[in-house]
């Protein structure tokens, strides 16, 4: 079949005598040369393909010039221009013809672009319908592909070869890389090089032409793979870097041994902070490819590797690596941050960031060093200032300076906004605010912070599995405060292990341990034993000192289960600066406690004192002194008010008991922290059973709301099992069996014989009307006695 179609539409357009100069200007495959030859034959002339046309190339006063495809810039002589009545030139967009400016201005010119030269339906009227349709719908109306449209056989290889050899033959390595990037992400803006190269219809609607796109992708990949010279590789890497594909650029250079150039890209990408703009896994895979020699020579690479290790929770390895390359004194923040230290500004900045992951509560001396260090920060370095205030935020939470922490969070967000926004870093700030507010007891503000955190995290363009896990925990804790416990319990059972094995800064871990341990205490009260909560922190580095906190939480679990002697033994075993005798006699000193674990330890002992049937006479003064402590949170004050009410009730001081109880419930409702009511059910439930107390406090609308949430929180699976007729031991057996423990494991857990286990399970099966464990678990799940 003859594929040289007559194109009267274009000939009519070009027949206008008002244009002395006609340019057929489009990329390869637009049919320029074919059309030029047809025009020349129609005029009885020949086509000139020389680099520099002469007067002898004019025929009948007309010049038909097909520029050689390798030429870049050519000049038409004045003699040719002056003697030519009409000049018709076929050229590519990147080719430049000089000498015609005056003629085009005075005598007119017409430019036929790639859009003009593409086939329209009318151009294909003489072809079979299937061929015409394929030419338009499959190949975008590009003249070069007309033979492919007419061929029934698979021409994929020919199409790929044509694209590589004809379309891409003049591209630089950088241009080739830019085109390849766009072909992988067609929703991105079309690069300038593509606009001069590809069919206009393909550029306008690339999704409509999958055959062409696939061929172009294959051809571009093969073309890129052919570049092996260092100069070409650097050009490609530069394009990748400019397009934001920093890790891809580094990997390309590292593949070919160009470590110095890869390190330069890492430095321009702000080194260790690149992890916040990339997939953590991809960052780790790239950064570990640098040689030991490069790590030793280049601080940026060293800190990037340390940043990747910190994301995996490998704090010990980080400290070893830093001490190996920078010296043991780098582990002492006082020596690093002091003005005039031997360490670089980048090293001092990283030491500040490292303090976030360490369980270190800065003292006033360290804060002085931080203030001196801050003075060296360049005013325009918004990212560094945001990082600084992010560190201050974490430290102030540890110091229980909640107002200062909120101010640091606001400052960090301001600087992140100034640098154009960093969704992942903004997520961490909002998550910090959520933790700060939940631990402080202001759940209503925490709910706003967690919404902001989700909004920022959903803007992150790369996978952020660990961060979404943190977010799910925070949201589950918000639900817990509203009386909905299921999400938190499911998180503890299904996700806490992965959560604890990742990079978790201490204030987040403290927050997580508090809520996770409470979920276990609420739902598995009969399972408490030494090491009951070990699974929550066993993945942590020994440097993170949460052992005391977990022992305190275990003691509280014993208390809630009515096992006060075991609770006292657990508390006595904890190493603390103060002991039970000091706490028994202290009053004013309680208002001056500052450390997190010390306050929790004192409150656990005071909780026991409140429970005694004849509390010591000055207990109320002790509780009030602790309430006056500025380091005590709103959440803890609600608990203290409940204890004050309980102690007054034991002394039969009804009016005082009513006042403290009303204050506790109104505070819980105002702050939205209803979780503390569930946590203190041991004391709150007896108070609410007193008709005089309850009738007084229920006059308040806000109190009735708090009581409603409190009542729903008591409807736990364990409580439902007891109401359904199970004994405490049978409910305990059911929980452990649901956790997958065998009879032997249950016996070891509870320190009883297997015969006893079988006896209680037999009673359990009988009450459920079942014969086998699987049947009993299914029935208990249906009754809501266990969570599936």
Wavefront OBJ file of the C-alpha trace (Angstrom):
o trace
v 0.000 0.000 0.000
v 1.358 3.434 -0.893
v 1.634 5.403 2.360
v 2.455 8.746 0.696
v -0.914 10.412 1.157
v -1.941 13.481 -0.685
v -2.683 16.204 1.873
v -4.783 18.882 0.190
v -5.617 20.449 3.553
v -1.982 21.413 4.070
v -1.380 22.373 0.454
v -4.290 24.804 0.578
v -2.926 26.266 3.772
v 0.504 26.735 2.198
v -0.790 28.095 -1.080
v -1.387 31.501 0.491
v 0.900 33.864 -1.383
v 1.140 36.274 1.523
v 3.886 34.189 3.114
v 7.255 34.333 1.451
v 8.791 32.019 4.095
v 7.164 28.710 5.087
v 8.604 26.670 7.955
v 7.649 23.029 8.529
v 8.842 22.885 12.142
v 8.287 19.697 14.138
v 10.103 16.744 15.654
v 11.149 13.560 13.917
v 8.277 11.591 12.426
v 5.981 14.534 11.675
v 6.264 13.957 7.935
v 8.156 17.178 7.186
v 10.492 15.686 4.583
v 7.691 13.799 2.816
v 5.520 16.888 2.631
v 8.455 19.020 1.475
v 9.207 16.537 -1.310
v 5.553 16.534 -2.397
v 5.520 20.330 -2.509
v 8.754 20.412 -4.515
v 7.441 17.847 -7.034
v 4.239 19.820 -7.393
v 6.303 22.935 -8.182
v 8.614 21.043 -10.533
v 11.617 21.571 -8.286
v 13.982 19.444 -6.248
v 14.739 19.392 -2.506
v 18.033 20.821 -1.286
v 19.677 18.939 1.613
v 22.991 20.833 1.695
v 24.273 22.577 4.807
v 24.568 25.860 2.923
v 22.185 26.297 -0.048
v 23.565 28.228 -3.041
v 21.783 30.230 -5.736
v 22.083 27.175 -7.987
v 19.690 25.351 -5.629
v 16.914 27.799 -6.535
v 14.527 26.428 -9.146
v 11.870 28.665 -10.565
v 12.724 31.177 -7.852
v 11.850 28.676 -5.108
v 14.022 27.013 -2.448
v 12.899 23.752 -0.850
v 15.442 23.119 1.934
v 15.432 20.023 4.184
v 17.879 20.740 6.993
v 20.280 17.877 7.798
v 19.112 16.374 11.116
v 22.538 16.670 12.768
v 22.778 20.391 12.099
v 22.027 22.757 14.957
v 22.405 26.324 13.698
v 22.668 27.279 10.008
v 22.606 30.570 8.174
v 20.951 31.255 4.824
v 23.046 33.586 2.678
v 21.752 37.005 1.650
v 22.270 36.118 -2.025
v 19.904 33.142 -1.780
v 17.309 35.100 0.173
v 17.378 38.045 -2.226
v 16.888 35.827 -5.283
v 14.265 33.485 -3.841
v 10.603 34.254 -4.444
v 9.596 31.688 -1.839
v 11.522 29.690 0.759
v 10.141 26.444 2.219
v 12.219 24.899 5.037
v 11.723 21.620 6.953
v 13.472 21.643 10.322
v 13.236 20.402 13.880
v 12.317 22.751 16.780
v 15.838 22.658 18.205
v 17.355 23.688 14.875
v 17.885 27.360 14.217
v 18.032 29.086 10.803
v 19.441 32.622 10.876
v 19.422 35.314 8.179
v 15.633 35.249 7.646
v 14.521 37.713 10.300
v 14.124 40.723 7.996
v 12.362 38.696 5.274
v 9.934 37.105 7.726
v 9.091 40.461 9.213
v 8.493 42.334 5.946
v 7.299 39.616 3.576
v 5.473 37.356 6.045
v 6.012 33.797 7.142
v 3.921 30.767 8.032
v 4.988 28.121 10.562
v 3.358 24.693 10.460
v 3.840 23.056 13.847
v 3.610 19.435 14.939
v -0.116 19.929 15.590
v -0.647 21.157 12.008
v 1.349 18.293 10.524
v -0.434 15.577 12.519
v -3.045 13.603 10.599
v -6.648 14.733 10.818
v -9.486 12.421 9.977
v -9.952 14.097 6.579
v -6.339 13.328 5.654
v -7.030 9.605 5.962
v -10.281 9.377 4.012
v -8.672 7.261 1.273
v -7.439 4.590 3.726
v -9.296 1.532 5.012
v -11.359 2.466 8.114
v -9.350 0.196 10.458
v -6.080 1.767 9.352
v -7.431 5.291 9.667
v -8.802 4.555 13.118
v -5.540 3.015 14.329
v -3.537 5.938 12.947
v -5.578 8.384 15.030
v -6.558 6.387 18.108
v -3.450 4.241 18.618
v -0.648 6.352 17.182
v -1.906 9.885 17.852
v -2.061 10.866 14.166
v 1.747 10.942 13.885
v 2.674 10.486 10.213
v 5.741 8.316 10.865
v 3.553 5.596 12.375
v 1.127 5.303 9.461
v 2.717 2.075 8.193
v 2.410 0.585 11.699
v -1.304 1.434 11.718
v -1.744 -0.443 8.440
v 0.175 -3.520 9.611
v -1.703 -6.297 11.407
v 1.481 -7.895 12.811
v 2.995 -6.900 16.165
v 5.398 -4.044 15.489
v 6.376 -3.266 19.096
v 10.111 -3.834 18.558
v 10.165 -1.675 15.422
v 8.378 1.099 17.294
v 10.850 0.961 20.186
v 13.823 0.997 17.813
v 12.384 3.972 15.903
v 11.830 5.943 19.096
v 15.353 5.251 20.302
v 17.150 5.883 17.015
v 15.046 8.641 15.435
v 13.252 10.514 18.212
v 16.001 10.382 20.843
v 19.085 10.574 18.647
v 19.872 14.203 19.457
v 19.057 14.222 23.190
v 21.648 14.891 25.860
v 21.822 12.420 28.797
v 20.105 14.994 30.993
v 17.293 15.515 28.495
v 16.884 11.763 28.192
v 16.590 11.460 31.970
v 13.991 14.260 32.139
v 11.903 12.537 29.466
v 12.179 9.159 31.199
v 11.030 10.664 34.505
v 7.942 12.144 32.878
v 7.117 8.862 31.160
v 7.083 7.211 34.607
v 4.809 9.886 36.096
v 2.502 11.173 33.380
v 0.534 13.344 35.800
v 3.559 15.609 36.179
v 4.106 18.724 34.012
v 5.393 17.933 30.526
v 9.146 18.709 30.311
v 10.283 21.178 27.672
v 12.203 18.532 25.756
v 9.056 16.388 25.353
v 7.101 19.310 23.963
v 9.519 19.525 21.010
v 9.773 15.812 20.482
v 6.504 13.925 20.867
v 3.132 13.955 19.094
v 0.939 16.801 20.432
v -2.046 14.532 21.045
v 0.108 12.207 23.119
v 1.286 15.138 25.219
v -2.264 16.374 25.732
v -3.751 12.995 26.729
v -0.974 10.454 27.338
v -3.313 7.927 28.972
v -5.136 7.503 25.667
v -2.042 6.129 23.898
v -0.701 3.197 25.975
v 1.066 1.584 23.003
v 3.121 4.696 22.326
v 3.802 5.330 26.024
v 5.063 1.794 26.571
v 7.337 2.018 23.512
v 8.697 5.363 24.675
v 9.351 4.007 28.159
v 11.256 1.031 26.822
v 13.224 3.148 24.383
v 14.129 5.729 27.035
v 15.213 2.990 29.437
v 17.449 1.404 26.818
v 18.906 4.795 25.901
v 19.709 5.643 29.528
v 21.293 2.252 30.101
v 23.672 2.900 27.207
v 25.295 5.874 28.968
v 28.411 4.765 30.845
v 30.825 7.696 30.728
v 31.253 9.675 33.987
v 30.211 12.897 32.264
v 26.951 11.386 31.006
v 26.203 9.784 34.367
v 26.757 13.093 36.179
v 24.433 14.812 33.703
v 21.713 12.215 34.331
v 22.235 12.406 38.100
v 21.963 16.193 37.977
v 18.596 15.935 36.218
v 17.375 13.372 38.744
v 18.501 15.594 41.600
v 16.784 18.681 40.174
v 13.554 16.733 39.781
v 13.630 15.676 43.429
v 14.821 12.110 42.749
v 17.800 12.512 45.078
v 18.126 8.878 46.119
v 17.878 7.718 42.502
v 20.649 10.149 41.559
v 22.864 8.889 44.364
v 22.217 5.237 43.506
v 23.119 5.836 39.856
v 26.448 7.371 40.831
v 27.152 4.717 43.471
v 26.420 1.988 40.911
v 29.359 3.291 38.895
v 31.723 4.022 41.784
v 31.254 7.800 41.777
v 31.077 8.140 45.581
v 32.381 11.695 45.779
v 29.692 12.982 43.445
v 27.018 10.991 45.326
v 28.216 12.496 48.607
v 27.995 15.990 47.109
v 24.361 15.363 46.195
v 23.693 14.136 49.751
v 25.185 17.332 51.176
v 23.095 19.533 48.878
v 20.014 17.553 49.964
v 20.730 18.441 53.616
v 22.084 15.034 54.461
v 20.367 13.363 57.388
v 17.154 15.416 56.939
v 16.629 13.751 53.552
v 15.092 10.830 55.434
v 12.074 13.019 56.216
v 11.458 13.566 52.500
v 11.992 9.969 51.416
v 10.857 6.459 52.091
v 12.764 5.316 55.183
v 13.544 1.935 53.609
v 14.817 3.517 50.376
v 16.948 6.004 52.322
v 18.494 3.227 54.389
v 19.240 1.079 51.341
v 21.032 3.972 49.643
v 22.978 5.418 52.543
v 24.589 2.132 53.598
v 26.192 1.782 50.155
v 28.930 4.301 50.948
v 32.304 2.768 51.755
v 33.811 2.829 55.247
v 36.435 5.251 53.951
v 33.761 7.726 52.831
v 31.946 7.406 56.150
v 35.173 8.210 57.985
v 35.903 11.223 55.772
v 32.448 12.739 55.397
v 30.361 13.834 58.412
v 27.221 14.204 56.318
v 27.323 10.514 55.388
v 28.110 9.526 58.977
v 25.141 11.449 60.361
v 22.841 10.169 57.604
v 23.727 6.570 58.502
v 23.166 7.338 62.177
v 19.815 8.895 61.326
v 18.816 5.700 59.478
v 19.889 3.547 62.439
v 17.901 5.719 64.840
v 14.794 5.104 62.718
v 15.289 1.402 63.483
v 15.627 2.072 67.217
v 19.350 1.165 67.122
v 20.510 3.821 69.581
v 23.416 1.733 70.924
v 24.828 1.260 67.421
v 24.511 4.989 66.781
v 26.437 5.875 69.930
v 29.145 3.321 69.077
v 29.507 4.648 65.527
v 29.712 8.262 66.664
v 32.243 7.563 69.387
v 34.338 5.560 66.920
v 34.530 8.354 64.339
v 34.201 11.501 66.461
v 35.590 10.421 69.817
v 34.068 9.443 73.145
v 33.611 13.080 74.154
v 30.933 13.414 71.464
v 28.641 11.391 73.733
v 28.773 14.158 76.341
v 26.392 16.931 75.189
v 28.038 19.472 77.526
v 31.365 19.065 75.702
v 29.795 19.179 72.258
v 27.456 22.133 72.685
v 29.862 24.380 74.578
v 30.860 27.481 72.633
v 34.209 27.000 70.912
v 34.101 23.196 70.987
v 36.187 21.287 68.446
v 33.091 19.892 66.735
v 31.604 21.292 63.536
v 28.271 23.099 63.481
v 26.704 20.074 61.765
v 28.057 17.743 64.457
v 26.719 19.979 67.223
v 23.331 20.107 65.518
v 23.232 16.329 65.242
v 24.180 15.984 68.921
v 21.152 18.096 69.760
v 18.935 15.827 67.626
v 20.448 12.732 69.226
v 19.394 14.012 72.633
v 15.771 13.620 71.522
v 16.213 9.840 71.233
v 18.169 9.537 74.473
v 16.324 9.277 77.763
v 18.054 12.397 78.982
v 16.221 15.209 80.750
v 18.375 18.332 80.265
v 19.223 20.259 83.407
v 19.595 24.025 83.614
v 23.273 23.821 82.672
v 22.490 22.002 79.426
v 19.772 24.543 78.645
v 22.378 27.285 79.058
v 24.571 25.486 76.538
v 21.607 25.179 74.186
v 20.966 28.924 74.427
v 24.621 29.630 73.579
v 24.484 27.204 70.684
v 21.268 28.758 69.381
v 23.057 32.094 69.077
v 25.182 30.580 66.275
v 22.162 29.599 64.158
v 21.977 31.582 60.870
v 18.764 33.685 60.840
v 17.641 32.428 57.430
v 18.137 28.723 58.169
v 14.484 28.019 58.912
v 14.963 24.248 58.832
v 17.661 24.377 61.519
v 15.535 26.631 63.703
v 12.561 24.271 63.308
v 14.785 21.354 64.328
v 16.061 23.305 67.336
v 12.573 24.086 68.621
v 11.495 20.499 67.968
v 14.276 19.418 70.338
v 13.243 21.999 72.922
v 9.670 20.725 72.649
v 10.736 17.192 73.579
v 12.950 18.380 76.429
v 10.278 20.589 77.942
v 7.787 17.704 77.890
v 10.303 15.615 79.839
v 10.789 18.472 82.284
v 6.998 18.754 82.603
v 7.152 22.386 81.532
v 3.954 22.192 79.510
v 3.556 25.880 78.654
v 7.152 26.086 77.460
v 6.598 22.917 75.393
v 3.524 24.412 73.703
v 5.502 27.567 72.901
v 8.333 25.513 71.377
v 5.826 23.583 69.223
v 4.315 26.825 67.938
v 7.790 28.170 67.087
v 8.765 24.993 65.258
v 5.604 25.144 63.133
v 6.261 28.800 62.290
v 9.734 27.993 60.951
v 8.508 24.966 59.034
v 5.904 27.191 57.388
v 8.596 29.730 56.498
v 10.596 27.055 54.682
v 7.561 26.158 52.566
v 6.244 23.344 54.718
v 7.555 19.858 55.466
v 4.537 17.548 55.968
v 6.414 14.808 57.808
v 8.181 17.168 60.201
v 4.933 19.052 60.801
v 3.282 15.704 61.551
v 5.856 15.023 64.266
v 5.245 18.440 65.837
v 1.477 17.890 65.912
v 2.004 14.371 67.284
v 4.197 15.870 70.003
v 1.358 18.263 70.804
v -1.074 15.338 70.975
v 1.190 13.491 73.408
v 1.767 16.627 75.452
v -1.936 17.382 75.765
v -3.093 13.831 76.410
v -0.510 13.279 79.123
v -1.380 16.679 80.546
v -5.068 15.816 80.514
v -6.369 18.320 77.932
v -8.013 15.847 75.586
v -10.102 18.413 73.712
v -6.985 20.222 72.510
v -5.305 16.866 71.881
v -8.138 15.920 69.532
v -7.430 19.040 67.418
v -3.702 18.231 67.376
v -4.255 14.636 66.229
v -6.523 15.859 63.420
v -3.755 18.231 62.287
v -1.251 15.376 62.535
v -3.360 13.153 60.265
v -3.854 15.981 57.743
v -0.072 16.510 57.482
v 0.787 12.821 57.349
v -1.652 12.221 54.516
v 0.266 14.839 52.506
v 3.513 12.852 52.717
v 4.204 11.517 49.199
v 6.219 8.450 50.213
v 5.305 5.425 52.376
v 5.205 6.254 56.097
v 4.150 3.026 57.778
v 5.850 3.672 61.136
v 4.409 7.183 61.329
v 0.873 5.995 60.555
v 1.321 3.426 63.342
v 2.163 6.255 65.755
v -0.900 8.127 64.545
v -3.154 5.110 65.070
v -1.932 4.845 68.646
v -2.673 8.513 69.318
v -6.152 8.206 67.803
v -6.836 5.053 69.833
v -5.879 6.941 72.994
v -8.282 9.751 72.072
v -11.004 7.100 71.748
v -10.011 5.645 75.110
v -10.557 9.023 76.743
v -14.081 9.055 75.319
v -14.870 5.667 76.849
v -14.155 3.600 73.717
v -11.431 1.123 74.630
v -11.512 -1.361 71.757
v -9.111 0.420 69.362
v -6.449 0.838 72.056
v -6.661 -2.788 73.138
v -6.427 -3.985 69.536
v -3.375 -1.754 68.992
v -1.670 -3.188 72.077
v -2.384 -6.739 70.965
v -1.577 -6.360 67.260
v 0.780 -3.416 66.714
v 2.625 -2.474 69.883
v 5.559 -4.788 69.206
v 6.310 -3.190 65.828
v 5.713 0.245 67.335
v 8.260 -0.281 70.124
v 10.875 -1.720 67.758
v 11.048 1.486 65.669
v 12.422 4.931 66.473
v 10.397 6.190 69.448
v 11.467 9.262 71.387
v 11.108 8.999 75.176
v 8.070 11.234 75.723
v 6.141 9.248 73.094
v 7.260 5.993 74.688
v 6.197 7.162 78.138
v 2.817 8.125 76.687
v 2.474 4.789 74.882
v 3.448 2.755 77.919
v 0.944 4.579 80.123
v -2.003 3.970 77.816
v -0.961 0.470 76.733
v -0.459 -0.700 80.298
v -3.825 0.761 81.275
v -5.512 -1.162 78.444
v -3.997 -4.387 79.747
v -4.878 -3.533 83.345
v -8.488 -2.796 82.340
v -9.026 -5.917 80.258
v -6.731 -8.510 81.825
v -6.884 -7.650 85.548
v -6.513 -11.253 86.673
v -3.421 -11.832 84.535
v -1.217 -9.423 86.477
v 2.022 -10.994 87.728
v 5.698 -10.025 87.947
v 6.767 -9.033 84.447
v 3.114 -8.626 83.406
v 3.988 -5.604 81.252
v 7.443 -6.664 80.057
v 6.201 -7.225 76.521
v 5.535 -3.514 76.200
v 9.143 -2.396 76.614
v 11.374 -5.403 76.073
v 12.381 -4.157 72.585
v 13.721 -0.896 73.958
v 17.375 -0.070 74.386
v 18.725 -0.421 77.924
v 19.562 3.266 77.718
v 15.894 4.179 77.845
v 15.068 4.021 81.522
v 11.449 2.885 81.577
v 11.948 -0.058 83.915
v 10.850 1.928 87.007
v 7.766 3.189 85.214
v 6.717 -0.317 84.177
v 7.167 -1.620 87.729
v 5.011 1.244 89.010
v 2.332 0.414 86.460
v 2.514 -3.260 87.470
v 2.001 -2.238 91.101
v -1.081 -0.230 90.082
v -2.406 -3.288 88.248
v -2.000 -5.284 91.476
v -3.837 -2.537 93.348
v -6.737 -2.570 90.893
v -6.973 -6.350 91.284
v -7.166 -5.961 95.065
v -3.745 -7.532 95.600
v -2.351 -4.791 97.812
v 0.401 -6.843 99.446
v 1.889 -7.749 96.049
v 1.555 -4.109 94.946
v 3.523 -2.950 97.995
v 6.210 -5.571 97.327
v 6.537 -4.394 93.702
v 6.870 -0.757 94.788
v 9.379 -1.578 97.528
v 11.629 -3.337 95.002
v 11.937 -0.211 92.818
v 15.137 1.769 93.295
v 14.197 5.374 94.005
v 15.871 8.279 95.862
v 12.951 8.270 98.314
v 11.303 5.291 99.965
v 7.956 4.503 101.526
v 8.929 5.917 104.937
v 9.924 9.256 103.387
v 6.647 9.394 101.488
v 4.629 8.470 104.597
v 5.957 11.536 106.411
v 6.475 14.060 103.590
v 4.049 16.948 103.083
v 5.488 20.181 101.715
v 8.300 18.321 99.934
v 5.674 16.719 97.710
v 4.978 20.082 96.092
v 8.606 20.298 94.930
v 9.048 16.969 93.147
v 10.081 17.365 89.503
v 11.028 14.025 87.967
v 8.482 11.952 86.054
v 9.161 8.634 87.781
v 9.396 10.187 91.253
v 5.928 11.744 90.936
v 4.449 8.473 89.621
v 6.149 6.527 92.435
v 4.850 8.844 95.148
v 1.323 8.743 93.701
v 1.347 4.927 93.704
v 2.220 4.865 97.416
v -0.358 7.556 98.215
v -2.929 5.506 96.307
v -2.313 2.688 98.767
v -2.630 5.095 101.683
v -5.984 6.331 100.375
v -7.265 2.758 100.220
v -6.602 2.073 103.907
v -9.767 1.932 105.996
v -8.211 4.317 108.546
v -6.000 6.698 106.516
v -3.432 8.798 108.319
v -4.817 12.130 109.514
v -2.566 14.318 107.365
v -3.186 12.368 104.144
v -5.403 15.137 102.795
v -2.553 17.634 103.294
v -0.235 15.332 101.362
v -2.658 15.038 98.456
v -3.233 18.794 98.389
v 0.527 19.427 98.451
v 0.921 17.183 95.434
v -1.977 18.950 93.681
v -0.112 22.236 94.211
v 2.992 20.852 92.486
v 3.372 22.696 89.140
v 4.846 19.556 87.550
v 1.695 17.543 88.251
v -0.612 17.306 85.211
v -4.312 18.117 84.999
v -4.909 14.424 84.546
v -3.116 13.589 87.779
v -5.012 16.343 89.588
v -8.316 14.715 88.609
v -7.072 11.461 90.169
v -5.918 13.307 93.287
v -9.337 14.982 93.637
v -11.006 11.545 93.448
v -8.664 10.289 96.177
v -9.400 13.312 98.339
v -13.109 12.605 97.950
v -12.611 8.934 98.823
v -10.504 9.760 101.878
v -13.105 12.301 103.065
v -15.839 9.722 102.522
v -13.923 7.249 104.699
v -13.781 9.895 107.412
v -17.551 10.391 106.939
v -17.016 14.014 105.869
v -19.795 13.945 103.280
v -19.768 17.629 102.334
v -16.026 17.580 101.689
v -16.330 14.319 99.742
v -19.065 15.836 97.559
v -16.994 18.929 96.810
v -13.889 17.013 95.758
v -15.923 14.530 93.702
v -17.811 17.299 91.912
v -14.525 19.088 91.179
v -12.968 15.890 89.761
v -15.901 15.077 87.491
v -16.328 18.639 86.221
v -12.593 18.867 85.491
v -12.685 15.557 83.624
v -15.603 16.774 81.497
v -14.040 20.188 80.848
v -10.760 18.620 79.739
v -12.329 15.602 78.043
v -10.035 13.219 79.980
v -12.590 10.605 80.965
v -9.986 7.841 80.816
v -8.727 8.771 84.277
v -12.200 8.039 85.683
v -11.957 4.493 84.346
v -8.418 4.192 85.682
v -9.594 5.249 89.152
v -12.743 3.097 89.202
v -11.395 1.414 92.336
v -12.180 4.615 94.252
v -14.815 6.207 92.058
v -17.258 3.283 91.965
v -17.763 3.146 95.772
v -18.303 6.909 95.857
v -20.965 6.724 93.139
v -22.753 3.934 94.981
v -23.448 6.376 97.823
v -26.920 7.798 97.205
v -26.256 11.131 98.970
v -23.105 11.796 96.988
v -24.577 10.757 93.655
v -27.822 12.734 93.997
v -25.797 15.866 94.721
v -23.344 15.630 91.854
v -25.903 14.517 89.243
v -27.486 17.966 89.344
v -24.641 19.098 87.048
v -25.152 18.475 83.316
v -21.410 18.147 82.710
v -21.144 15.613 85.527
v -23.951 13.509 84.077
v -22.067 13.421 80.782
v -18.885 12.256 82.515
v -20.792 9.598 84.431
v -22.379 8.313 81.238
v -18.950 7.844 79.626
v -17.627 6.288 82.826
v -20.492 3.784 82.920
v -19.881 2.724 79.302
v -16.164 2.258 79.985
v -16.962 -0.215 82.760
v -18.662 -2.491 80.244
v -15.412 -4.287 79.389
v -15.333 -7.893 78.128
v -13.996 -8.979 81.521
v -16.822 -7.183 83.343
v -19.401 -8.699 80.979
v -17.987 -12.175 81.636
v -18.351 -11.686 85.404
v -21.903 -10.400 84.973
v -22.628 -13.424 82.797
v -21.907 -15.786 85.661
v -18.209 -16.594 85.409
v -16.019 -16.544 88.484
v -12.886 -14.363 88.554
v -10.722 -17.448 87.949
v -12.906 -18.660 85.069
v -12.820 -15.214 83.450
v -9.047 -15.269 83.845
v -8.836 -18.692 82.206
v -10.977 -17.457 79.332
v -8.666 -14.494 78.707
v -5.527 -16.619 78.723
v -7.078 -19.288 76.509
v -8.163 -16.571 74.072
v -4.544 -15.360 73.994
v -3.573 -18.805 72.639
v -1.914 -20.233 75.774
v -1.962 -23.997 76.265
v -3.052 -25.604 79.558
v 0.611 -26.011 80.510
v 1.383 -22.358 79.734
v -1.672 -21.181 81.693
v -0.543 -23.256 84.668
v 2.966 -21.744 84.516
v 1.567 -18.231 84.137
v -0.715 -18.537 87.180
v 1.640 -20.777 89.207
v -0.994 -23.479 89.585
v -1.156 -27.126 88.490
v -2.463 -28.308 85.131
v -5.108 -30.302 87.013
v -6.449 -27.052 88.474
v -6.430 -25.452 85.030
v -8.452 -28.352 83.594
v -10.900 -28.117 86.501
v -11.630 -24.416 85.914
v -11.795 -24.832 82.139
v -14.285 -27.673 82.629
v -16.510 -25.333 84.654
v -16.107 -22.677 81.966
v -17.134 -25.094 79.187
v -20.138 -26.242 81.193
v -21.386 -22.656 81.717
v -20.985 -21.939 78.009
v -22.614 -25.227 77.003
v -19.529 -26.369 75.060
v -17.263 -29.396 74.964
v -14.116 -28.026 73.306
v -11.909 -24.961 73.655
v -12.627 -23.696 70.111
v -16.368 -23.852 70.755
v -15.972 -22.027 74.066
v -13.927 -19.238 72.480
v -16.478 -18.802 69.686
v -19.334 -18.644 72.189
v -17.468 -16.194 74.443
v -16.698 -13.960 71.460
v -20.371 -13.949 70.469
v -21.309 -12.959 74.037
v -18.746 -10.140 74.043
v -16.740 -11.730 76.874
v -13.522 -11.640 74.846
v -12.390 -9.507 71.921
v -11.714 -11.407 68.719
l 1 2 3 4 5 6 7 8 9 10 11 12 13 14 15 16 17 18 19 20 21 22 23 24 25 26 27 28 29 30 31 32 33 34 35 36 37 38 39 40 41 42 43 44 45 46 47 48 49 50 51 52 53 54 55 56 57 58 59 60 61 62 63 64 65 66 67 68 69 70 71 72 73 74 75 76 77 78 79 80 81 82 83 84 85 86 87 88 89 90 91 92 93 94 95 96 97 98 99 100 101 102 103 104 105 106 107 108 109 110 111 112 113 114 115 116 117 118 119 120 121 122 123 124 125 126 127 128 129 130 131 132 133 134 135 136 137 138 139 140 141 142 143 144 145 146 147 148 149 150 151 152 153 154 155 156 157 158 159 160 161 162 163 164 165 166 167 168 169 170 171 172 173 174 175 176 177 178 179 180 181 182 183 184 185 186 187 188 189 190 191 192 193 194 195 196 197 198 199 200 201 202 203 204 205 206 207 208 209 210 211 212 213 214 215 216 217 218 219 220 221 222 223 224 225 226 227 228 229 230 231 232 233 234 235 236 237 238 239 240 241 242 243 244 245 246 247 248 249 250 251 252 253 254 255 256 257 258 259 260 261 262 263 264 265 266 267 268 269 270 271 272 273 274 275 276 277 278 279 280 281 282 283 284 285 286 287 288 289 290 291 292 293 294 295 296 297 298 299 300 301 302 303 304 305 306 307 308 309 310 311 312 313 314 315 316 317 318 319 320 321 322 323 324 325 326 327 328 329 330 331 332 333 334 335 336 337 338 339 340 341 342 343 344 345 346 347 348 349 350 351 352 353 354 355 356 357 358 359 360 361 362 363 364 365 366 367 368 369 370 371 372 373 374 375 376 377 378 379 380 381 382 383 384 385 386 387 388 389 390 391 392 393 394 395 396 397 398 399 400 401 402 403 404 405 406 407 408 409 410 411 412 413 414 415 416 417 418 419 420 421 422 423 424 425 426 427 428 429 430 431 432 433 434 435 436 437 438 439 440 441 442 443 444 445 446 447 448 449 450 451 452 453 454 455 456 457 458 459 460 461 462 463 464 465 466 467 468 469 470 471 472 473 474 475 476 477 478 479 480 481 482 483 484 485 486 487 488 489 490 491 492 493 494 495 496 497 498 499 500 501 502 503 504 505 506 507 508 509 510 511 512 513 514 515 516 517 518 519 520 521 522 523 524 525 526 527 528 529 530 531 532 533 534 535 536 537 538 539 540 541 542 543 544 545 546 547 548 549 550 551 552 553 554 555 556 557 558 559 560 561 562 563 564 565 566 567 568 569 570 571 572 573 574 575 576 577 578 579 580 581 582 583 584 585 586 587 588 589 590 591 592 593 594 595 596 597 598 599 600 601 602 603 604 605 606 607 608 609 610 611 612 613 614 615 616 617 618 619 620 621 622 623 624 625 626 627 628 629 630 631 632 633 634 635 636 637 638 639 640 641 642 643 644 645 646 647 648 649 650 651 652 653 654 655 656 657 658 659 660 661 662 663 664 665 666 667 668 669 670 671 672 673 674 675 676 677 678 679 680 681 682 683 684 685 686 687 688 689 690 691 692 693 694 695 696 697 698 699 700 701 702 703 704 705 706 707 708 709 710 711 712 713 714 715 716 717 718 719 720 721 722 723 724 725 726 727 728 729 730 731 732 733 734 735 736 737 738 739 740 741 742 743 744 745 746 747 748 749 750 751 752 753 754 755 756 757 758 759 760 761 762 763 764 765 766 767 768 769 770 771 772 773 774 775 776 777 778 779 780 781 782 783 784 785 786 787 788
